[in-house]
Amino acid sequence: MFVTSSTDINIAITLGALIFLILFAEKLIRSIVNIANYYNISKLFLGLVALSIGTSIPEIFTHIIGSIEILRGAADYDIISGAVLGTNIGSDIIQQCFIIGIVALISVVYLSQNLRKDFIILIGATLLLWIFAVDLNIARQEGFLLVLFYIAYIYFVYRKESKRLREEIGKEIKKEAKPKINIFYEIFLSIISLAGLIICAEVVLQQIENFVITYNLEASLIGIVTLGIATALPELTTAVIGILKGKPAISLGTLIGSNITNPMLALGLGAMISTYSVPVPVFEYDLPFKAISAGIILAIFWKGMPVKKKYGIIMILMYFAYLIGRIILY
């Protein structure tokens, strides 16, 4: 156990594990990209995986490790279920309200037709998860369906983008020369990063379980305000970099892709391993807010025109209203 008798030390351990969780996730995706480039894997497919899955690695590993701990009997089923679901949904809400709001506030942004379609899929994934959670349980077969739908989504996006690029350049996408990298070093780094992710996720979940038991806290709320915010940092970083490079569409694409990946792939994989119990606040408050706020944001962007900065402020205020309401009501 990575838990001590001192609250201050436990908080420090949790913060340190969260920081290293994000750092290891970033290093893992960089090593995967380098290895994929070395073996001439399609740049298009690599881009889809890097943008959609790369920034969601913290959430994915949190689900997988949490579910394994449940299956081993090493963690409380209800507490870990609440923590990982809170992390997943909390991360999505901060991305779609707060971070997209920041992007709209400091940059000229609009949704292309393709991104509007992806946003509709985002809302559909949330509603599907809400339907699955109606019995306050996410079963293995429901997790399998979520993952299956995600694979279908990635496949159709890949086909659509591949066709578009071939039409633009008038020929098949060519493979490039292998980059000059030490492939064994990159594989070694990816293994180290993977091990680091596993350890950090385990430490954080154990600390959350300890805090919930010690202070009689609500597990999903802890997931929302700690892991949910922390695991959204890669998306925030990517969004800011996109803005600085004058490409806010990349920022929006990454945020929308992550909001599809989290409920379908990350949560789906975890549910396939252990199943989840769904806390009442997640079903009654978090999932409805996620779906409704996404619908409001889609309506703001629907005309395909640059969004006024006042709407960015509205999105940011929506997030703080959500957070305050969650703390007060539950």
C-alpha positions, -999 to 999 in steps of 0.1 A, spaced: 0 0 0 12 35 -8 -8 50 21 7 65 53 -8 76 86 -1 113 77 -27 132 57 -1 157 45 22 130 32 -7 112 15 -17 144 -2 19 150 -14 21 114 -26 -12 118 -46 -1 151 -62 33 136 -71 16 105 -86 -7 127 -106 22 147 -120 41 116 -130 10 100 -144 7 128 -169 44 129 -177 46 92 -183 15 94 -205 31 121 -226 63 102 -229 45 70 -239 26 85 -267 58 103 -280 76 69 -280 47 52 -297 47 79 -324 85 75 -330 82 37 -332 52 40 -356 72 64 -378 102 41 -378 80 12 -391 62 35 -417 28 32 -401 2 54 -419 6 90 -408 -31 95 -411 -40 66 -388 -12 76 -365 -26 111 -363 -60 98 -354 -46 75 -327 -23 102 -313 -50 129 -311 -79 107 -301 -62 82 -278 -29 99 -268 -44 126 -246 -68 101 -230 -41 77 -219 -43 89 -182 -80 81 -182 -76 48 -200 -49 36 -176 -69 48 -145 -98 26 -157 -78 -4 -165 -58 -4 -133 -89 4 -112 -108 -25 -128 -79 -49 -122 -77 -39 -86 -115 -45 -82 -111 -79 -99 -82 -89 -76 -103 -79 -46 -76 -53 -36 -99 -23 -38 -135 -15 -28 -158 -20 -57 -181 10 -51 -153 34 -42 -131 26 -72 -162 25 -95 -172 60 -83 -136 73 -85 -129 62 -121 -164 72 -134 -160 106 -117 -126 110 -133 -139 101 -167 -169 123 -167 -152 151 -148 -124 152 -173 -149 153 -202 -170 182 -187 -139 204 -180 -128 198 -216 -161 205 -233 -170 235 -211 -139 251 -196 -112 243 -221 -133 248 -253 -145 280 -236 -109 291 -232 -102 283 -269 -133 303 -280 -123 332 -257 -88 337 -269 -90 326 -305 -112 328 -336 -129 294 -337 -157 276 -355 -167 240 -360 -163 226 -395 -190 203 -409 -169 172 -400 -163 184 -364 -201 191 -360 -207 155 -369 -181 144 -344 -198 165 -317 -231 148 -324 -213 115 -319 -199 129 -286 -235 136 -274 -247 102 -287 -219 84 -267 -229 103 -235 -266 94 -240 -257 58 -247 -237 57 -215 -265 73 -196 -289 46 -209 -265 19 -198 -263 34 -164 -301 35 -158 -298 4 -135 -268 20 -117 -245 -6 -132 -223 -8 -163 -221 -45 -172 -193 -62 -192 -215 -66 -223 -223 -29 -222 -185 -21 -219 -179 -44 -249 -205 -24 -269 -189 9 -260 -155 -3 -272 -170 -19 -303 -188 14 -312 -155 33 -306 -136 9 -330 -163 15 -356 -160 53 -351 -122 52 -356 -126 30 -387 -151 52 -404 -131 84 -396 -100 67 -410 -118 58 -442 -132 93 -446 -99 111 -439 -80 87 -462 -104 94 -490 -102 131 -485 -64 132 -485 -62 110 -517 -86 134 -534 -65 164 -524 -31 151 -535 -44 129 -563 -25 98 -553 -20 73 -525 -3 85 -493 33 76 -497 54 61 -470 84 82 -459 119 72 -452 126 59 -417 136 86 -392 170 83 -376 161 71 -342 174 44 -318 144 21 -320 156 0 -291 159 31 -269 123 41 -279 110 7 -271 128 8 -238 113 42 -230 78 30 -239 81 0 -216 94 23 -187 66 48 -194 40 20 -194 53 7 -161 53 42 -146 17 47 -157 6 15 -140 23 23 -108 11 60 -107 -25 50 -115 -24 24 -87 -10 49 -62 -36 76 -70 -65 51 -68 -53 38 -34 -50 73 -21 -85 82 -33 -99 50 -16 -81 60 16 -94 96 16 -130 83 9 -129 59 38 -111 82 62 -131 113 57 -164 97 45 -163 115 12 -182 108 -21 -159 88 -44 -171 102 -77 -168 138 -64 -132 131 -55 -126 117 -90 -141 148 -105 -122 174 -86 -88 156 -85 -82 131 -112 -108 146 -135 -91 180 -135 -55 165 -136 -62 141 -165 -76 170 -185 -43 187 -185 -29 170 -216 -60 182 -235 -55 217 -221 -18 217 -232 -27 204 -267 -54 231 -270 -30 259 -260 -3 247 -284 -29 246 -312 -39 282 -305 -3 294 -303 3 278 -337 -27 295 -351 -46 262 -355 -76 263 -331 -94 236 -352 -67 211 -341 -75 221 -305 -112 215 -310 -106 182 -328 -84 169 -300 -110 179 -273 -139 164 -292 -119 133 -300 -109 129 -263 -146 133 -253 -155 104 -275 -126 83 -265 -131 87 -227 -167 73 -224 -164 47 -251 -129 33 -250 -116 41 -215 -148 34 -196 -157 6 -220 -124 -12 -214 -127 -8 -176 -163 -21 -176 -153 -51 -197 -128 -61 -170 -147 -56 -138 -181 -40 -144 -189 -8 -126 -215 4 -100 -227 38 -110 -231 63 -81 -265 81 -80 -249 116 -85 -232 104 -117 -265 92 -131 -287 120 -118 -264 150 -123 -231 144 -141 -242 125 -172 -273 147 -178 -252 178 -174 -226 165 -198 -252 157 -224 -272 190 -220 -241 212 -219 -227 195 -250 -260 202 -267 -258 239 -258 -223 241 -270 -232 224 -303 -260 249 -308 -236 278 -302 -213 264 -329 -239 251 -353 -240 279 -379 -204 273 -387 -195 309 -381 -167 322 -358 -180 321 -322 -182 353 -303 -160 356 -272 -190 361 -250 -200 325 -257 -165 314 -245 -173 331 -212 -206 314 -210 -190 280 -215 -165 287 -187 -192 298 -164 -212 267 -172 -183 246 -159 -181 265 -126 -219 264 -122 -217 226 -127 -189 222 -101 -206 244 -75 -239 226 -80 -222 192 -77 -205 201 -44 -237 217 -29 -261 190 -40 -240 159 -35 
